Amino acid sequence: MPRYVYLCSQCKVQTEARHSMTEKLSDCEKCDTENSLKRVPSHFITLTKDFTHFKSEPGELVNSFIEEAAQDLKGHKDTIKNKDYKKE
């Protein structure tokens, strides 16, 4: 079952609960107030790899790859244009 974090609007206490996706808590057990709990957005995916070694943004990486590929294609195109295809 997923874990959810709730914040009480009255006593400002955060609580964690495990329940199905269709359930939703609304009453705070700490201060006994009704309809005071709001679900706090939280991330549920933890990255296990360290991606801080990348010094550029993903868009920059894609653009540099495209530019390199275009240069490679231009080089191949020039080679094909200048090749002599006459039979010997």
N, C-alpha and C positions, 0 to 999 in steps of 0.2 A: 504494500500500500504506500502511496506517496506521503511525503511529510510536508506539512503546511505550517507556516508561521502566521500567527495572528497577533494583532496589537489592539489592546483595549483603549477606546477613546476616553474612558473615564479615569482609570487608574494608571494608564500608560505602561502596563506590564505586557511584555511579549511572552507568548506561550507557543509551544510546538504541539502539533497533533498529527496523528496518522489516521487517515480515513480514506474512503474511496473518493473518486473525482466528483461524484454526484452529490456528496454531502457537503455541508457548509456549516461551520459553527457560528453562533451569533451571540450567545450569552457568556459573560465572563464569570468563571468560577472563583476568581480571586476576590472580586469586589461585589459579586452577586448582582450585577446590572444586566438588564436584558437588552439585546440588540446593540451591544457596544463593541463587539469584535469586528475588526476589518482585517481581511487577509493581506499580508504584506508580500509584495512581489519578491521573489527570491530566485536565484539561479539554481538550477538542478543539474547542470552539466559541469563537471570539474575536468579541466584540461590537465592531462598528466605530462604533457610535453611542454618544454620551455620554448616559446616562440619569440623571446626577446632578442635573439641573435640576428633577426632580420632587421636591417638598418633602413629599409624603405617600406613604403606602403604597398599593399597588394596591387593596386592600380598601376603603380610605377613598375612593378615587376612584370606585369602583363605587357605594358607599353614597351619596355626594353626588349622583351622576348619578340614582340611583333616587329620591332625595328630590326633586330638581328636577323629574323627570318626573311624580312624583305630584302636586306642586303645580300643574304645568301642566294635568294631567288634571282636577284639582279645579276649576281656573278655568274650563275648557271646560264641565265638568258644570254649574257654577253659571250660566254664560251660557245654556246650553240650557234649564235649568229656568226661568229668568226671562224667556225670550223669549216673545213673544205670537205664537201661530201662527194666530190668527183671520184668516180671509180678509177682505179689505177690500172 
